[in-house]
Amino acid sequence: MLKFDNTPADHELLELLKQGNNNAFDELYRRYWKPLFTAALSRISDEDVAKDIVQNLLIDLWQKRADLLINTTLSQYLFGAVKLKVLQHFRSEEVKQSAIEKALSRISELSYTGDNLTGYFNLEKIVSDEVDIMPLNMKRTFLLRSDSYSVKEIAQNLNLAEQTVSNNITEALKRLKRRLKIEYPDRYMNCFIVFLVLFT
């Protein structure tokens, strides 16, 4: 049972967490579990795996609480950590090992060589074209999600129910997956992981 007289702001919650305050962890769990789960599920499309990712993330947070160095907001840190956990999940699957390594290598190359930017711009154009033909609310939802807004923040910005926002994100990703499969039939997984890292 939480015993806070007033609900702490995120930065206060983080400080209490670092001090080993169990109530702070309970409040963080209550506040962030569902949005983090939604973020993981939108990238991985498997409820059980998404739940495991969030559970492991929160357990790691508690276990490493004393050594936490967070230079962003707590929210940005947690959602960034979810993206990292998703990549680690792909990396851990033998079947996808080669694809993720090539994808990460590709991202690295894009940063250093002008010639390789052609591939990035082609992928960007495909994503942009597909986003342009999405229904208006889905398009707005996806663009805000790409800017790292949480489901709750998107719902507030667009005056939509959180479930509607989650549905829009899921459908937008399905459409983009289908398009990438058509455009890159032989390199679909590679391109999709690059897309996840660069655009979501």
BAKE-920638 format. One line per 4 residues: number of its first residue (from 1); their letters; for each residue x, y, z of N, C-alpha, C. Coordinates in steps of 0.1 Angstrom, whole numbers, plus 5000, padded with zeros to 4 digits. Each point is the difference from the previous one (the first is absolute). Example, Ala and Ser with C-alpha at 12.3 -4.5 7.8 and 13.67 -1.06 7.14 Angstrom:
BEGIN
1 = as = 5132 4943 5078 4991 5012 5000 5009 5012 5000  4996 5011 4993 5009 5011 5000 4992 5011 5008
REM end
This chain:
BEGIN
1 = mlkf = 5008 4988 5000 4992 5012 5000 5009 5012 5000  4997 5010 4991 5008 5012 4999 4997 5009 5012  5010 5007 5005 4998 5008 5011 5005 5015 4998  5000 5004 4987 5004 5013 4997 4988 5010 5004
5 = dntp = 5004 5011 5007 4989 5010 5003 4996 5007 4987  5010 5003 4991 4998 5006 4987 5007 4991 4990  4993 4999 4988 5007 4992 4990 5012 5007 4995  5012 4993 5001 5013 5007 4996 5001 5002 4985
9 = adhe = 5007 5010 4996 5003 5002 4986 5011 4990 4996  5002 4998 4988 5009 4990 4995 5014 5002 5006  5005 5012 5000 5014 5002 5005 5001 4997 5015  4989 5002 5008 5000 4997 5014 4999 4985 5002
13 = llel = 4992 4994 4991 4999 4985 5000 5013 4993 4998  5008 5006 4990 5013 4994 4997 5009 5001 5012  5000 5011 5007 5009 5002 5012 4996 4990 5011  4987 4998 5002 4995 4991 5010 5004 4986 4996
17 = lkqg = 4999 4997 4987 5004 4986 4995 5014 4998 5003  5009 5009 4997 5014 4999 5003 5003 4997 5014  4992 5005 5009 5002 4998 5014 4994 4986 5005  4994 4993 4991 4995 4986 5003 4986 5001 5006
21 = nnna = 4993 5010 4997 4986 5002 5005 4990 4990 4992  4995 4990 5007 4991 4991 4993 4987 5006 4995  4995 5010 5007 4988 5007 4996 5003 5007 4986  5012 5005 4999 5003 5007 4988 5000 4990 4988
25 = fdel = 5005 4988 5002 5000 4990 4990 4986 4996 4996  4992 4998 5010 4985 4997 4998 4993 5011 4991  5003 5012 5004 4994 5012 4992 5005 5000 4986  5013 4998 4998 5006 5000 4987 4994 4989 4992
29 = yrry = 4998 4988 5006 4994 4988 4993 4986 5004 4996  4992 5006 5009 4986 5003 4997 4999 5011 4989  5010 5009 5000 4999 5011 4991 5005 4996 4986  5010 4991 4999 5006 4998 4987 4999 4986 4994
33 = wkpl = 4995 4990 5008 4999 4987 4994 4992 4999 4987  4988 5005 5001 4992 4999 4988 5005 5007 4988  5004 5013 5001 5006 5007 4988 5013 4993 4995  5008 4995 5009 5012 4993 4995 4996 4987 4993
37 = ftaa = 4990 4993 5005 4996 4988 4994 4995 5003 4986  4992 5010 4999 4994 5004 4987 5012 5004 4990  5010 5007 5005 5011 5003 4991 5008 4988 4996  5002 4990 5009 5007 4988 4996 4991 4992 4990
41 = lsri = 4987 4999 5003 4991 4992 4991 4999 5006 4986  5001 5013 4999 4999 5006 4987 5012 4996 4991  5011 4997 5007 5012 4996 4992 5002 4985 4998  4994 4992 5009 5003 4986 5000 4988 4991 4997
45 = sded = 4988 5006 5001 4988 4993 4996 4998 4986 5007  5005 4998 5012 4998 4988 5008 4998 5004 5014  4988 4998 5005 4997 5005 5014 5009 4994 5011  5002 4987 4999 5009 4994 5010 5014 5005 5000
49 = vakd = 5006 5002 4988 5013 5005 4999 5000 5015 5005  4990 5007 4996 4999 5014 5004 4999 5001 5015  4993 4992 5007 4998 5000 5014 5014 4997 5007  5007 4989 4994 5013 4997 5006 5010 5011 4999
53 = ivqn = 4999 5007 4988 5010 5011 4998 4998 5011 5011  4987 5004 5002 4997 5010 5010 5003 4995 5014  4997 4988 5003 5003 4995 5014 5015 5000 5002  5008 4995 4990 5014 5000 5002 5006 5014 5001
57 = llid = 4995 5009 4992 5004 5014 5001 4998 5006 5014  4988 4997 5006 4997 5006 5013 5008 4993 5011  5002 4987 4998 5009 4993 5010 5014 5005 5000  5005 5002 4987 5014 5006 4999 5001 5014 5006
61 = lwqk = 4989 5008 4998 5000 5013 5006 5001 5000 5015  4993 4990 5006 5000 4999 5015 5014 4995 5005  5005 4990 4993 5012 4994 5004 5012 5010 4999  4999 5008 4990 5012 5010 4997 4996 5014 5005
65 = radl = 4990 5001 5008 4995 5013 5004 5011 5010 5006  5009 4994 5008 5010 5008 5007 5010 5006 4990  5002 4994 4988 5010 5004 4990 4994 5007 4988  4987 5003 5001 4993 5006 4988 5006 5014 4997
69 = lint = 5003 5002 4988 5004 5013 4995 4991 5004 4988  4990 5008 5003 4990 5004 4990 5001 5014 4997  5004 5003 4987 5002 5014 4996 4988 5006 4992  4989 4992 4999 4988 5004 4994 4989 5000 5010
73 = tlsq = 4988 5001 4996 4989 4998 5009 4998 4985 5002  4994 4997 5011 4997 4985 5003 4992 4994 4989  4991 5007 4995 4991 4995 4989 5009 4996 4987  5008 5010 4996 5009 4998 4988 5009 4988 5003
77 = ylfg = 5006 4999 5012 5009 4989 5003 4993 4987 4999  4988 4999 5005 4993 4987 5000 4996 4996 4986  4995 5009 4992 4996 4996 4987 5012 4998 4991  5011 5006 5002 5013 4997 4993 5004 4986 5004
81 = avkl = 4999 4997 5013 5004 4987 5005 4992 4989 4994  4987 5002 4997 4991 4990 4994 5006 4998 4986  5003 5010 4992 5005 4998 4987 5013 4991 5000  5009 5003 5010 5012 4992 5001 4997 4986 5003
85 = kvlq = 4990 4998 5009 4996 4986 5004 4995 4992 4988  4992 5008 4991 4995 4993 4988 5011 4996 4991  5010 5008 4998 5012 4997 4992 5007 4988 5006  5001 5000 5013 5007 4989 5007 4992 4987 4998
89 = hfrs = 4987 5001 5000 4992 4988 4997 5003 4995 4986  5000 5008 4990 5002 4996 4986 5014 4994 5000  5010 5006 5007 5013 4995 4999 5002 4987 5007  4991 4996 5009 5001 4988 5007 4994 4988 4993
93 = eevk = 4992 5003 4989 4994 4989 4992 5010 4996 4989  5004 4987 5000 5009 4995 4991 4996 5003 4985  4988 4998 4998 4995 5001 4986 5002 5014 4995  4999 5010 5009 5000 5014 4996 5014 5006 5002
97 = qsai = 5009 4992 5006 5013 5006 5003 5007 5006 4989  5000 4993 4989 5007 5006 4988 4994 5013 4995  4986 5000 5000 4993 5012 4995 5003 5012 5009  4999 4998 5013 5002 5012 5009 5015 5005 4999
101 = ekal = 5009 4991 4999 5014 5004 4998 5002 5008 4988  4994 4995 4989 5001 5008 4987 4993 5013 5001  4989 5000 5007 4992 5013 5002 5008 5010 5008  5006 4996 5011 5007 5009 5008 5013 5005 4993
105 = sris = 5006 4991 4992 5011 5003 4992 4996 5011 4990  4989 4998 4994 4995 5009 4990 4998 5014 5006  4994 5000 5012 4997 5013 5006 5014 5007 5003  5010 4992 5004 5013 5006 5003 5006 5006 4987
109 = elsy = 4999 4992 4989 5005 5005 4987 4993 5013 4995  4987 5001 5003 4993 5012 4996 5006 5013 5006  5006 4998 5011 5005 5012 5007 5013 5005 4994  5007 4991 4992 5014 5004 4996 5002 5001 4985
113 = tgdn = 4992 4994 4992 5002 5000 4986 4989 5006 4992  5003 5010 4992 4990 5006 4992 4992 4991 4990  5008 4991 4994 4993 4991 4990 4989 4991 5007  5002 4996 5012 4990 4991 5006 4988 5008 5004
117 = ltgy = 5000 5013 5000 4988 5008 5003 4989 4998 4991  5003 4995 4988 4990 4997 4990 4990 4990 5005  5006 4989 5006 4991 4990 5006 4991 5006 5011  5006 5008 5008 4992 5006 5011 4989 5009 4995
121 = fnle = 5003 5008 4990 4990 5009 4994 4989 4993 4993  5004 4989 4993 4989 4991 4994 4991 4995 5011  5005 4995 5011 4992 4995 5011 4991 5011 5005  5006 5011 5002 4993 5012 5006 4988 5004 4991
125 = kivs = 5003 5000 4986 4989 5003 4991 4989 4990 5000  5003 4987 5001 4990 4990 5001 4991 5002 5012  5007 5002 5011 4992 5002 5013 4992 5013 4999  5006 5011 4994 4992 5012 4999 4988 4999 4991
129 = devd = 5002 4993 4988 4989 4998 4991 4989 4992 5007  5003 4990 5007 4990 4991 5007 4993 5008 5011  5007 5008 5007 4994 5008 5011 4991 5011 4994  5003 5005 4988 4992 5010 4994 4986 4995 4996
133 = impl = 4999 4988 4997 4987 4994 4996 4992 4994 5011  5005 5001 5012 4993 4995 5012 4988 5010 5003  4989 4995 5006 4990 5008 5005 5006 5011 5010  4994 5012 5000 5006 5011 5007 5004 4997 5015
137 = nmkr = 4991 4994 5008 5003 4997 5014 5011 4990 5001  5000 4990 4991 5011 4991 5001 5014 5006 4996  4999 5009 4990 5012 5007 4996 5005 5009 5011  4992 5007 5006 5004 5009 5011 5005 4992 5012
141 = tfll = 4993 4989 5003 5005 4991 5011 5014 4995 4997  5002 4995 4988 5013 4994 4997 5011 5011 5000  4998 5012 4995 5010 5010 5000 5003 5005 5015  4990 5000 5008 5003 5004 5014 5008 4988 5007
145 = rsds = 4996 4988 4997 5007 4988 5006 5015 5000 4995  5002 5004 4988 5014 5001 4994 5008 5010 5008  4993 5010 5006 5007 5011 5007 5001 4996 5015  4997 4987 5003 5002 4994 5014 4989 5005 5010
149 = ysvk = 4989 5004 4994 4988 5003 5009 4995 4987 5005  4995 5000 5013 4994 4988 5005 4986 4999 4995  4994 4988 5002 4986 4998 4996 4991 5010 5007  5002 5002 5013 4992 5010 5008 5002 5014 4994
153 = eiaq = 5012 5004 4997 5002 5013 4995 4994 5002 4986  5000 4990 4992 4994 5000 4987 4985 5002 5001  4994 4992 5009 4986 5000 5003 4995 5014 5004  5008 5006 5009 4997 5014 5004 5001 5010 4989
157 = nlnl = 5011 4999 4992 5002 5009 4989 4989 4999 4989  4996 4988 4997 4990 4998 4989 4986 4999 5005  4998 5000 5014 4987 4999 5005 4994 4987 4996  5008 4989 5002 4995 4986 4996 5001 4991 5013
161 = aeqt = 4993 4989 5000 5001 4990 5010 5014 4994 4999  5006 4996 5011 5013 4993 5000 4999 4987 4991  4989 4993 5002 4999 4988 4992 5000 5002 4985  4993 5011 4996 5000 5004 4986 5014 5003 4995
165 = vsnn = 5008 5007 5008 5014 5003 4997 5008 4988 4998  4998 4990 5010 5008 4987 4999 4996 4993 4987  4987 5000 4997 4995 4993 4988 5006 5007 4987  5001 5013 5000 5005 5007 4989 5015 4997 4998
169 = itea = 5008 4999 5011 5014 4997 4999 5002 4986 4994  4992 4990 5006 5001 4987 4995 4997 4998 4985  4989 5007 4996 4996 4999 4986 5010 5007 4991  5006 5012 5004 5010 5007 4993 5012 4991 4997
173 = lkrl = 5004 4993 5011 5012 4991 4999 4997 4988 4991  4988 4995 5000 4996 4989 4991 5001 5004 4986  4995 5013 4997 5000 5005 4986 5015 5002 4995  5008 5005 5009 5014 5002 4996 5007 4987 4998
177 = krrl = 4997 4990 5009 5006 4986 4998 4997 4995 4986  4987 5001 4997 4995 4995 4987 5008 5007 4988  5001 5013 5001 5006 5007 4990 5015 4997 4998  5007 4998 5012 5014 4996 4999 5002 4986 4995
181 = kiey = 4990 4991 5003 5001 4987 4994 5000 5000 4985  4991 5009 4995 4999 5002 4985 5012 5006 4994  5005 5010 5006 5012 5008 4995 5013 4992 5001  5001 4993 5012 5013 4993 5003 4997 4985 5003
185 = pdry = 4995 4992 4990 4996 4986 5003 5011 4992 5006  5013 5003 4995 5011 4992 5004 5007 5005 5013  4997 5013 5003 5007 5006 5011 4990 5006 5010  4988 4994 5001 4990 5006 5008 5003 5002 5014
189 = mncf = 5005 4989 5007 5003 5001 5014 5011 5011 5003  5010 5000 4991 5011 5010 5002 4994 5014 4999  4992 5002 4990 4995 5014 4998 4990 5003 5011  4992 4991 5004 4990 5003 5011 5007 5003 5013
193 = ivfl = 5011 4994 5003 5007 5003 5013 5007 5014 4998  5005 5003 4989 5005 5013 4997 4989 5010 5002  4989 4997 4995 4988 5009 5001 4997 5002 5015  4999 4989 5008 4997 5002 5014 5009 5009 5007
197 = vlft = 5013 4998 4997 5010 5008 5007 5000 5015 4996  4998 5002 4987 5001 5014 4995 4988 5008 5001  4988 4993 4999 4988 5008 4999 4990 4999 5012  5002 4991 5009 4991 4998 5011 5006 5002 5014
REM end
